[in-house]
Amino acid sequence: MPRHRKIPVIKNRGILMRKKKKTGLRDFIFLILVLGLMLQYVWLKVETNLALQEIEQLEIQQAKLAAENQKLHTREIAFSDFSRIQRIATKELNLQFAAPENVIEIAQQ
Protein backbone atom coordinates (compact mmCIF):
# COMPACT_ATOMS: atom_id res chain seq x y z
CA MET A 1 0.00 0.00 0.00
CA PRO A 2 1.49 3.28 -0.97
CA ARG A 3 1.56 5.96 1.64
CA HIS A 4 0.04 9.22 0.72
CA ARG A 5 1.33 12.27 2.37
CA LYS A 6 -0.58 15.48 2.38
CA ILE A 7 1.47 18.48 1.55
CA PRO A 8 0.20 21.67 3.18
CA VAL A 9 -0.92 24.26 0.74
CA ILE A 10 0.39 27.68 1.56
CA LYS A 11 -1.87 30.28 0.10
CA ASN A 12 -0.25 33.39 1.48
CA ARG A 13 3.51 33.32 1.55
CA GLY A 14 3.58 36.71 3.18
CA ILE A 15 2.85 35.17 6.54
CA LEU A 16 5.83 32.85 6.27
CA MET A 17 8.19 35.56 5.20
CA ARG A 18 7.79 37.76 8.28
CA LYS A 19 10.95 38.59 10.11
CA LYS A 20 11.23 37.04 13.52
CA LYS A 21 10.88 39.73 16.16
CA LYS A 22 13.27 39.87 19.04
CA THR A 23 11.05 39.17 22.01
CA GLY A 24 13.70 38.05 24.48
CA LEU A 25 13.76 41.31 26.45
CA ARG A 26 9.98 41.61 26.43
CA ASP A 27 9.60 38.00 27.61
CA PHE A 28 12.22 38.56 30.30
CA ILE A 29 10.44 41.67 31.59
CA PHE A 30 7.12 39.83 31.56
CA LEU A 31 8.67 36.91 33.46
CA ILE A 32 10.16 39.27 36.05
CA LEU A 33 6.81 41.02 36.42
CA VAL A 34 4.95 37.73 36.90
CA LEU A 35 7.55 36.49 39.40
CA GLY A 36 7.33 39.80 41.27
CA LEU A 37 3.56 39.56 41.49
CA MET A 38 3.77 35.95 42.66
CA LEU A 39 6.33 36.90 45.29
CA GLN A 40 4.12 39.76 46.49
CA TYR A 41 1.14 37.40 46.71
CA VAL A 42 3.11 34.87 48.76
CA TRP A 43 4.45 37.65 51.00
CA LEU A 44 0.92 38.95 51.64
CA LYS A 45 -0.30 35.43 52.47
CA VAL A 46 2.56 34.96 54.94
CA GLU A 47 1.89 38.34 56.57
CA THR A 48 -1.83 37.56 56.76
CA ASN A 49 -1.18 34.19 58.38
CA LEU A 50 1.19 35.77 60.92
CA ALA A 51 -1.39 38.43 61.75
CA LEU A 52 -4.10 35.79 62.19
CA GLN A 53 -1.87 33.76 64.51
CA GLU A 54 -1.17 36.87 66.58
CA ILE A 55 -4.90 37.64 66.75
CA GLU A 56 -5.64 34.10 67.93
CA GLN A 57 -2.95 34.35 70.63
CA LEU A 58 -4.32 37.70 71.77
CA GLU A 59 -7.86 36.29 71.91
CA ILE A 60 -6.62 33.39 74.06
CA GLN A 61 -4.78 35.83 76.31
CA GLN A 62 -7.90 38.00 76.54
CA ALA A 63 -10.01 35.00 77.58
CA LYS A 64 -7.48 34.07 80.29
CA LEU A 65 -7.36 37.65 81.58
CA ALA A 66 -11.16 37.89 81.59
CA ALA A 67 -11.39 34.67 83.64
CA GLU A 68 -8.73 35.95 86.06
CA ASN A 69 -10.55 39.29 86.31
CA GLN A 70 -13.79 37.49 87.13
CA LYS A 71 -12.05 35.47 89.87
CA LEU A 72 -10.51 38.63 91.33
CA HIS A 73 -13.85 40.44 91.22
CA THR A 74 -15.52 37.54 93.04
CA ARG A 75 -12.71 37.54 95.60
CA GLU A 76 -13.06 41.30 96.06
CA ILE A 77 -16.78 40.93 96.73
CA ALA A 78 -16.09 38.17 99.26
CA PHE A 79 -13.41 40.21 101.06
CA SER A 80 -15.53 43.36 101.21
CA ASP A 81 -18.50 41.63 102.87
CA PHE A 82 -19.54 43.62 105.92
CA SER A 83 -19.99 40.59 108.20
CA ARG A 84 -16.45 39.40 107.38
CA ILE A 85 -14.99 42.84 108.08
CA GLN A 86 -16.93 43.06 111.36
CA ARG A 87 -15.77 39.58 112.44
CA ILE A 88 -12.11 40.39 111.75
CA ALA A 89 -12.37 43.77 113.47
CA THR A 90 -13.98 42.43 116.62
CA LYS A 91 -12.30 39.04 117.02
CA GLU A 92 -8.83 39.43 115.52
CA LEU A 93 -8.18 43.14 116.08
CA ASN A 94 -10.20 43.49 119.31
CA LEU A 95 -11.99 46.60 118.05
CA GLN A 96 -15.37 47.71 119.36
CA PHE A 97 -18.15 49.80 117.94
CA ALA A 98 -18.12 53.38 119.12
CA ALA A 99 -20.82 54.39 121.52
CA PRO A 100 -23.28 56.90 120.03
CA GLU A 101 -22.10 59.63 122.46
CA ASN A 102 -18.51 59.23 121.19
CA VAL A 103 -19.48 59.85 117.56
CA ILE A 104 -18.97 63.41 116.33
CA GLU A 105 -20.63 64.35 113.06
CA ILE A 106 -18.97 66.98 110.91
CA ALA A 107 -21.06 68.83 108.39
CA GLN A 108 -19.68 68.98 104.89
CA GLN A 109 -19.22 72.38 103.37
Summary of the structure (lengths in Angstrom):
residues: 109
radius of gyration: 43.8
end to end distance: 127.6
largest distance: 138.0
contacts: 155
relative contact order: 0.03
helix: 68%
strand: 0%
